[in-house]
Amino acid sequence: MTAPSHAAGAGPPVVIDDLVKRYGEVTAVDHVSAEVRQGELFGFIGPDGAGKTTLFRILTTLLLPDAGSARVLGLDVVQGIWSLRRDIGYMPGRFSLYPDLSVRENLDFFASVFGTTVAREYDQIAPIYSQLEPFNDRRASALSGGMKQKLALCCALVHRPRILFLDEPTTGVDAVSRREFWELLARMRTSGLTIVVSTPYMDEANRCDRVALMQNGRILATDAPAAVAASFDKTLLAVRSSDRYRTLVALRGYPHAHRVYPFGEALHLADDRAGIDAARAASDAAGFLREKGFADARVEPTSPTIEDVFISRMSATEAAA
């Protein structure tokens, strides 16, 4: 699977500058600025309502911004709309293919829109289409979630786009299909294709080269996943006990608790003391819980994740608002 190369000296394939989009009194995209580098897998990470879909619709020329600007493949998304659409592959969050058409009929239709054929572009989509071919005559509506996802990706790639936008492509599919899809993206990335993806799943951030954390239309942080996680500036502890809710309530009264919140099967406690040794912080918190009657509580240092950083940045932003 090959992607057309950019001309020598070309700038970043996506440049977003102070972009704003409002729906009445709601600001869906709030002065967003970001750049996506050539050939990288870039992720916009955030929950529903963060502004990801609105941002993607602007970048794919489906919505007009209210302020600011965005350039994709060197072209303004407003002025260069018709030129851009031939070079963009877009997979929206909801399955948007024709449910009454078969797998092959959907592919043939999308190829014809761009003046090509499935046969001509077979090598472009073969790594994905080979899994769909046995179901060529099956209606799209009868496919499983994972197979619908692969068909939509084939349709987005069939015209050999220079950049691919995938809006929450793994939402609503099973864990195995999610993993297979990200493996497909990793293989496509090796061809030099620039891929921009959005997801509400924090664990998927680690599969990207760089990420932008989004909340309430704003970007909270942008960097490589490891660098984002490393930016967490508190000592972080994992707390486990048989009565998680009562432990959570008790820890909110702990004098050194900067923040405490559920995290998987544990609680995460951020200690507010600068430079505190992690082992001592764990010992102090465990002693506090024993005094409160939680004899079975276990406290140990843990490494921060992107989700911890997101919660910290989101809370700080809300406190400042």
C-alpha positions as CSV (number, residue, x, y, z in Angstrom):
1,M,0.0,0.0,0.0
2,T,1.7,3.2,-1.2
3,A,1.0,6.8,-0.6
4,P,1.9,9.6,-3.0
5,S,4.9,11.6,-1.8
6,H,4.8,15.3,-1.1
7,A,6.8,17.7,-3.1
8,A,10.2,18.6,-1.8
9,G,10.0,21.4,0.8
10,A,6.3,20.9,1.4
11,G,5.0,22.0,4.8
12,P,3.1,19.9,7.3
13,P,0.1,18.1,5.8
14,V,-2.2,19.6,8.5
15,V,-1.8,23.1,10.0
16,I,-4.6,24.3,12.4
17,D,-4.3,28.0,13.5
18,D,-6.6,29.4,16.2
19,L,-9.6,27.5,14.8
20,V,-13.1,28.3,16.2
21,K,-16.5,26.7,15.5
22,R,-19.7,27.6,17.4
23,Y,-23.2,26.1,17.5
24,G,-25.3,28.9,19.0
25,E,-23.9,29.5,22.5
26,V,-21.8,26.3,22.5
27,T,-18.2,26.6,21.3
28,A,-17.4,23.2,19.9
29,V,-13.9,24.1,18.7
30,D,-12.3,26.7,21.0
31,H,-9.2,28.4,19.5
32,V,-7.5,25.1,18.5
33,S,-4.0,25.2,17.1
34,A,-2.0,22.1,16.0
35,E,0.2,20.6,13.3
36,V,0.4,17.1,12.0
37,R,3.7,16.0,10.5
38,Q,4.1,14.1,7.2
39,G,3.8,10.4,7.5
40,E,2.8,10.3,11.2
41,L,-0.1,8.7,12.9
42,F,-1.6,11.6,14.9
43,G,-4.4,11.1,17.4
44,F,-6.9,13.5,18.9
45,I,-7.9,11.9,22.2
46,G,-10.9,13.0,24.2
47,P,-14.4,12.0,25.4
48,D,-17.7,12.5,23.6
49,G,-18.4,16.3,23.3
50,A,-14.7,17.2,23.3
51,G,-15.0,18.7,19.7
52,K,-13.2,16.0,17.8
53,T,-15.9,15.3,15.2
54,T,-16.5,19.0,14.6
55,L,-12.8,19.5,14.1
56,F,-12.6,16.6,11.7
57,R,-15.5,17.9,9.6
58,I,-13.8,21.2,9.2
59,L,-10.5,19.6,8.2
60,T,-12.3,17.4,5.6
61,T,-14.2,20.5,4.1
62,L,-17.6,19.5,5.4
63,L,-18.0,22.4,7.8
64,L,-16.9,26.0,7.7
65,P,-15.1,27.5,10.7
66,D,-16.3,30.6,12.3
67,A,-12.8,32.0,13.0
68,G,-9.2,31.0,12.5
69,S,-7.9,28.8,9.6
70,A,-6.8,25.3,8.7
71,R,-4.7,24.1,5.9
72,V,-4.6,20.5,4.7
73,L,-2.0,19.4,2.1
74,G,-1.0,23.0,1.8
75,L,-4.5,24.2,0.8
76,D,-7.0,26.2,2.9
77,V,-9.9,24.1,3.8
78,V,-12.4,26.8,2.7
79,Q,-10.7,28.1,-0.5
80,G,-9.3,24.7,-1.6
81,I,-12.4,22.6,-1.0
82,W,-12.8,21.0,-4.4
83,S,-9.1,20.2,-4.9
84,L,-8.8,18.8,-1.4
85,R,-11.7,16.4,-1.6
86,R,-9.9,14.3,-4.2
87,D,-6.8,13.9,-1.9
88,I,-8.6,13.3,1.4
89,G,-9.8,9.9,2.7
90,Y,-12.4,10.3,5.4
91,M,-14.1,7.7,7.6
92,P,-16.8,9.3,9.8
93,G,-17.6,8.0,13.2
94,R,-20.9,6.5,12.3
95,F,-21.2,3.8,9.6
96,S,-22.2,5.9,6.6
97,L,-22.0,3.5,3.7
98,Y,-25.1,2.3,1.8
99,P,-26.6,-0.5,3.9
100,D,-28.7,-2.0,1.1
101,L,-25.7,-2.3,-1.2
102,S,-23.4,-5.2,-1.1
103,V,-19.7,-5.0,-0.1
104,R,-18.6,-4.9,-3.7
105,E,-21.3,-2.5,-4.8
106,N,-20.3,0.0,-2.1
107,L,-16.7,-0.2,-3.2
108,D,-17.5,0.1,-6.9
109,F,-19.6,3.2,-6.1
110,F,-17.0,5.0,-4.1
111,A,-14.3,4.2,-6.7
112,S,-16.5,5.5,-9.5
113,V,-17.1,8.8,-7.6
114,F,-13.4,9.4,-7.9
115,G,-13.1,8.2,-11.5
116,T,-11.4,5.0,-10.8
117,T,-12.2,1.3,-10.4
118,V,-11.6,-1.4,-7.7
119,A,-9.6,-3.4,-10.2
120,R,-7.3,-0.4,-10.9
121,E,-6.8,0.3,-7.2
122,Y,-6.7,-3.3,-6.0
123,D,-3.2,-3.2,-4.7
124,Q,-4.0,-0.2,-2.6
125,I,-6.8,-1.9,-0.7
126,A,-5.7,-5.5,-0.9
127,P,-4.4,-5.9,2.7
128,I,-7.9,-5.0,3.9
129,Y,-10.1,-6.1,1.0
130,S,-8.7,-9.6,1.0
131,Q,-10.6,-10.1,4.3
132,L,-13.9,-8.8,2.7
133,E,-13.8,-10.5,-0.7
134,P,-15.5,-13.7,0.6
135,F,-18.4,-11.6,1.6
136,N,-18.6,-9.5,-1.7
137,D,-22.3,-10.2,-2.2
138,R,-23.4,-9.6,1.4
139,R,-25.3,-6.4,2.2
140,A,-23.3,-3.9,4.2
141,S,-26.1,-3.9,6.8
142,A,-25.5,-7.6,7.5
143,L,-21.8,-7.3,8.3
144,S,-20.4,-7.4,11.8
145,G,-19.1,-4.3,13.4
146,G,-15.5,-5.1,12.7
147,M,-16.3,-6.0,9.0
148,K,-18.3,-2.8,8.6
149,Q,-15.3,-0.9,9.9
150,K,-12.9,-2.6,7.3
151,L,-15.4,-1.9,4.5
152,A,-15.6,1.8,5.4
153,L,-11.7,1.9,5.5
154,C,-11.5,0.3,2.1
155,C,-14.0,2.9,0.7
156,A,-11.9,5.7,2.2
157,L,-8.7,4.4,0.6
158,V,-9.9,3.3,-2.8
159,H,-9.0,6.6,-4.5
160,R,-5.5,6.6,-3.1
161,P,-5.8,9.7,-0.8
162,R,-2.7,11.5,0.4
163,I,-4.1,11.8,3.9
164,L,-6.6,9.8,5.9
165,F,-8.9,11.1,8.6
166,L,-10.6,8.5,10.8
167,D,-13.2,9.8,13.3
168,E,-13.6,7.4,16.2
169,P,-13.1,4.3,13.9
170,T,-13.1,1.8,16.8
171,T,-16.1,3.0,18.8
172,G,-18.7,0.3,19.3
173,V,-16.6,-2.6,18.0
174,D,-15.2,-5.5,20.1
175,A,-11.7,-5.6,21.6
176,V,-10.4,-8.0,19.0
177,S,-11.6,-5.8,16.1
178,R,-10.1,-2.8,17.8
179,R,-6.7,-4.4,18.0
180,E,-6.9,-5.7,14.4
181,F,-7.8,-2.2,13.1
182,W,-4.9,-0.5,14.9
183,E,-2.6,-3.1,13.4
184,L,-3.9,-2.2,10.0
185,L,-3.2,1.4,10.6
186,A,0.3,0.7,11.8
187,R,1.0,-1.2,8.5
188,M,-0.5,1.6,6.4
189,R,1.7,4.2,8.3
190,T,4.8,2.4,7.2
191,S,4.0,3.3,3.5
192,G,4.3,7.0,4.4
193,L,0.6,7.8,4.5
194,T,-0.3,10.5,7.0
195,I,-3.1,9.3,9.3
196,V,-5.2,11.5,11.6
197,V,-7.4,9.6,14.0
198,S,-9.7,10.5,16.9
199,T,-10.7,8.2,19.7
200,P,-12.3,8.4,23.2
201,Y,-10.2,5.5,24.3
202,M,-7.2,6.6,26.3
203,D,-5.4,3.3,25.8
204,E,-5.4,3.8,22.1
205,A,-3.3,6.9,22.5
206,N,-0.1,4.8,22.9
207,R,-0.5,3.5,19.4
208,C,-0.1,7.0,17.9
209,D,3.2,8.9,17.2
210,R,1.8,12.0,18.8
211,V,-1.5,12.9,20.4
212,A,-3.5,16.0,21.3
213,L,-5.7,15.7,24.4
214,M,-9.0,17.5,23.8
215,Q,-11.8,18.5,26.2
216,N,-14.6,21.1,25.8
217,G,-13.3,22.1,22.4
218,R,-9.8,22.9,23.6
219,I,-6.4,21.1,23.4
220,L,-5.0,20.4,26.8
221,A,-1.6,18.9,25.7
222,T,0.2,17.8,22.5
223,D,3.2,15.5,22.4
224,A,4.4,11.9,22.0
225,P,2.3,9.6,24.3
226,A,5.3,8.8,26.5
227,A,6.1,12.5,26.9
228,V,2.5,13.4,27.8
229,A,2.5,10.7,30.5
230,A,5.9,11.9,31.8
231,S,4.5,15.4,32.2
232,F,2.4,14.3,35.2
233,D,4.0,16.4,38.0
234,K,2.8,14.7,41.2
235,T,3.7,11.5,43.0
236,L,1.1,8.9,42.0
237,L,-0.1,6.1,44.2
238,A,-2.4,3.1,43.5
239,V,-4.8,2.3,46.3
240,R,-6.7,-1.0,46.6
241,S,-9.1,-2.1,49.3
242,S,-12.2,-4.2,49.8
243,D,-14.5,-1.2,50.1
244,R,-13.4,1.1,47.3
245,Y,-16.2,3.7,47.7
246,R,-15.6,4.3,51.4
247,T,-11.8,4.4,50.8
248,L,-12.4,7.0,48.1
249,V,-14.4,9.2,50.5
250,A,-11.8,8.8,53.3
251,L,-8.9,9.7,51.0
252,R,-10.6,12.9,50.0
253,G,-10.0,14.0,53.6
254,Y,-6.3,13.0,53.4
255,P,-4.2,16.1,54.1
256,H,-1.8,15.4,51.3
257,A,-4.4,14.4,48.6
258,H,-4.0,16.7,45.6
259,R,-6.6,14.5,43.8
260,V,-8.1,11.0,44.2
261,Y,-10.3,9.2,41.6
262,P,-11.3,5.7,40.5
263,F,-8.9,4.1,38.0
264,G,-9.8,0.6,36.9
265,E,-10.0,-1.7,39.9
266,A,-7.9,0.7,42.0
267,L,-8.0,4.3,43.2
268,H,-5.3,6.8,42.1
269,L,-4.1,9.2,44.6
270,A,-1.9,12.2,43.6
271,D,0.2,13.4,46.5
272,D,0.5,17.2,46.7
273,R,3.9,17.3,48.3
274,A,6.7,18.4,45.9
275,G,9.6,16.1,45.7
276,I,8.2,13.5,48.1
277,D,9.8,10.1,47.9
278,A,7.2,7.7,46.4
279,A,7.8,4.9,49.0
280,R,7.3,7.4,51.8
281,A,4.2,8.8,50.2
282,A,2.8,5.3,49.9
283,S,3.7,4.6,53.6
284,D,2.0,7.8,54.8
285,A,-1.2,7.1,52.8
286,A,-1.3,3.5,54.1
287,G,-0.9,4.7,57.7
288,F,-3.7,7.3,57.2
289,L,-6.1,4.6,55.9
290,R,-5.2,2.2,58.8
291,E,-6.1,4.9,61.3
292,K,-9.4,5.3,59.5
293,G,-10.2,1.6,59.9
294,F,-9.1,0.3,56.4
295,A,-6.8,-2.4,57.6
296,D,-6.7,-4.3,54.3
297,A,-5.8,-1.2,52.2
298,R,-2.8,-1.6,50.0
299,V,-0.9,1.5,48.7
300,E,1.9,1.4,46.2
301,P,3.6,3.8,43.8
302,T,2.4,3.6,40.2
303,S,3.5,5.1,36.9
304,P,1.2,7.8,35.5
305,T,-0.7,7.2,32.2
306,I,-2.1,9.5,29.6
307,E,-5.5,9.2,31.3
308,D,-4.0,10.5,34.6
309,V,-2.6,13.5,32.7
310,F,-5.9,14.1,31.0
311,I,-7.8,14.0,34.4
312,S,-5.2,16.4,35.9
313,R,-5.2,18.9,33.0
314,M,-9.0,18.7,32.7
315,S,-9.5,19.4,36.4
316,A,-7.0,22.3,36.3
317,T,-8.8,23.8,33.3
318,E,-12.2,23.6,34.9
319,A,-10.8,25.1,38.2
320,A,-9.4,28.1,36.2
321,A,-12.7,28.6,34.3
